[in-house]
Amino acid sequence: MTTNNTRLTAALTESKGNVEEWKRQLQAYKEENQRLKQRALEAEAARGNADAAQELRKEINLMRERVDSSQSLLKAKEDEIRALREAGTGGSVDQLKVIDR
């Protein structure tokens, strides 16, 4: 009986050790799984960001074109005001009615 008890105690101790090792391995696998999921999400985001970046570049170029167009229109209007002043209209800028074309 004592021999059986000793063997069972040894087997139980070994099993507890195995369970602890399996718990550590499981935790390591879970952490690795999280790292891989995070890397996958980052990779997807990077691909998505490339598309988003391209879209933003297009939008920025459109906005630059609008700014350039507005600046050209502003310069034309300023030239028109200057020409009217030089022509001797004599009025202030507030009195001039500039019609947008």
Secondary structure in CASP SS format (residue, H / E / C, confidence):
PFRMAT SS
TARGET T0000
AUTHOR 0000-0000-0000
METHOD secondary structure of the structure
MODEL  1
M C 1.00
T H 1.00
T H 1.00
N H 1.00
N H 1.00
T H 1.00
R H 1.00
L H 1.00
T H 1.00
A H 1.00
A H 1.00
L H 1.00
T H 1.00
E H 1.00
S H 1.00
K H 1.00
G H 1.00
N H 1.00
V H 1.00
E H 1.00
E H 1.00
W H 1.00
K H 1.00
R H 1.00
Q H 1.00
L H 1.00
Q H 1.00
A H 1.00
Y H 1.00
K H 1.00
E H 1.00
E H 1.00
N H 1.00
Q H 1.00
R H 1.00
L H 1.00
K H 1.00
Q H 1.00
R H 1.00
A H 1.00
L H 1.00
E H 1.00
A H 1.00
E H 1.00
A H 1.00
A H 1.00
R H 1.00
G H 1.00
N H 1.00
A H 1.00
D H 1.00
A H 1.00
A H 1.00
Q H 1.00
E H 1.00
L H 1.00
R H 1.00
K H 1.00
E H 1.00
I H 1.00
N H 1.00
L H 1.00
M H 1.00
R H 1.00
E H 1.00
R H 1.00
V H 1.00
D H 1.00
S H 1.00
S H 1.00
Q H 1.00
S H 1.00
L H 1.00
L H 1.00
K H 1.00
A H 1.00
K H 1.00
E H 1.00
D H 1.00
E H 1.00
I H 1.00
R H 1.00
A H 1.00
L H 1.00
R H 1.00
E H 1.00
A C 1.00
G C 1.00
T C 1.00
G C 1.00
G C 1.00
S C 1.00
V H 1.00
D H 1.00
Q H 1.00
L C 1.00
K C 1.00
V C 1.00
I C 1.00
D C 1.00
R C 1.00
END
